[in-house]
Amino acid sequence: MSLNLTVTDTAADAIKQFFASENVNPEAGLRIRVIPGGCSGFQYDMVIDETPNEDDEIIEANGIRIFVDPMSKRFLNGVELDYVNSIMGSGFTFKNPNATGSCGCGSSFSV
């Protein structure tokens, strides 16, 4: 089954700007993964990765290459990655329809 992960235009623009400011290789991508931790059990992690791993799913979304490992894939199906800019601050947000709960700060979730 193919992973359904959405990247909003706003998030894609923020990622592209960051990649440009850091002179990231055009073949590189954004690794999105789910790792144990946070007060709700799991948390999201994003890093720049030069190359995908052999077992990664590679997604092209709004001009961004995204690498997702097999374990994270099951938690990220149907997720929307967005970038918000508000009076309280700016940053990436994950809208996860699979999450059954989240912490007050919004950085971790449970399934």
N, C-alpha and C positions, 0 to 999 in steps of 0.2 A: 504494500500500500504506500502510495506517495504521500509525503508530508504536506499538509495544508497550513502554511505559515504566511501571514500577511504582514507586509511592511507598508505603513502609510507613507504618503508623499512627504509629509513633514519629517518623519523618521529617516527616510531615505536621503532627504536633503541634508539633515544633520550628520548622518554617517558620511556622505560624500564630502562635506566640508571638512570633517575631521580627517578623513583619509588624505585629502589634498593638503591640509596644514601639516600633516606628518609625513608627506611624501611617500605614502604607502604604495607599494608595487601594485600595478593594475591586476595582476594575477592573484593577489591576496584576497582574503575574504574576512567576513565577520563570523567568528565562531560564537554561536549561541548555545548555551548548555544549561542544564538543570543540575544543581549539585545539592547534596545534603547540607542542611544548615538553616539558620534563621530560627525565629521563634515558632514558626508554623510547620517546620519539617524540611522544606525545600526552598531554594532560592535560585534566581536567575543569575547567569554569569555571561558576560560578553567580552571577548578579546579579539584582537586582530591576529589572524593566523596566515602565514605566508602560503601554506599549501594544505589541502584537505588530507585527512587520514584516509587510508584505503577503504574503510567501512563507513565513512561519512556519507550522508545524503547531502548533495549540493543543490541549493535552490538559487535561482536567479529571480530577485524581487526588486522591481523599480531600479534596475541598474546596479544592484548590490549582489555580490556573491555571498551566500550564507552557507556555513558548514555546520551540520548537526550530527552528533554521534548517535548510535543506535539507542542507548539508554535514554538520552534526552528526547529523542524523537517521540516516544510514547507520551511524554508530558507536554509537548509543544504543538501537537496537532490541533488546529483550529485557533491558535493563538494569534493575536494582532499585536505587533510592535508599533508603538507610537512614540512621538516626542512631544512633550507639553512644555509650554513656557507660561508661567503664571507668576503672580505676585509672591507666592510661597517658594518659588524656585523653578528651575527647569531641569528636564532630564527625560530619560526613556521610561516608558511604562509598558507593562504587559497586560493585555486583556485576555484572560485565560478562562474559557468556558468550562474547562475540566476541573478547575479549582473548587474545592468544597469549602474552603476557608482561607483567610489571609490575616496577616498581622496588622496592627494599627498603622505601622509605617509603610506598609505596602510592598516591602522588599522580599517577603517570603510568603509561601502558600502551602496549603495541604491539599491532598487529593483523596 
